[in-house]
């Protein structure tokens, strides 16, 4: 495991998290960004042909660790895959103008609407206040739309692309490496960090986890947090089962989401980062239960705090 400085000279004052290299399997390197909290997402290097970068972090200063890691190995990126639309996975696209950047067509349609929106940097600063100054002029480039089977054909030999819609986001891709039994999950899996379903559907995400668990991976590289064994998928499934149960209780007894959140037992999720996201997840699940659209925000309202763990 190697520590890689993620910053660049002259950057603004907020600290860029340390990026750690983790050799997950032969030809698979995870670049683990900080502790995986808000704005700190991972990238993965697949060192076959073409050399493939999966996700590019939030900021070019963070993503600078990607070409640096490749250069030390005498390699260059030949392909970039964005697993989904969220800014903390596409912000380093700007560094890869000499490699094709591809993503699911639904992801790209959203990217094209999102990138360049006048109010986006201010919104990002509210969602990820730890990087507010750096996000003042956040920008990226959109990927090219390629169907999942086309992305699979472009990946190194043997890699499989798994497609999920309306789970964590409108469209999420995972990369499965059956020879190494490694799952590169994107944000379909978080490790030690509370997930966020504000742009997806809790029920569909929970079902997607069953599909990932059935692969029986030896190692999982999550979108946030360090690489882990297959238990990380089971823990996340357990967490979502609890969220769905809380939403059913709120619906059955006509309780506000805040009430069931106050008595929520996180089980194995106790101690995960960003625990306030559980309220948002319960609200999303409750909207699914009632059939009403969820119109929420990424974070709980100012002054609200998650309950104590049971």
Helices and strands as residue ranges (DSSP letters): E 2-4, E 19-25, E 28-33, E 43-46, E 52-54, H 60-72, E 79-81, G 87-89, G 91-95, E 100-103, H 105-114, H 120-127, G 129-131, G 134-137, E 144-145, H 148-154, E 159-165, E 171-177, E 182-190, H 202-213, E 219-224, H 231-252, H 257-262, G 267-269, H 277-290
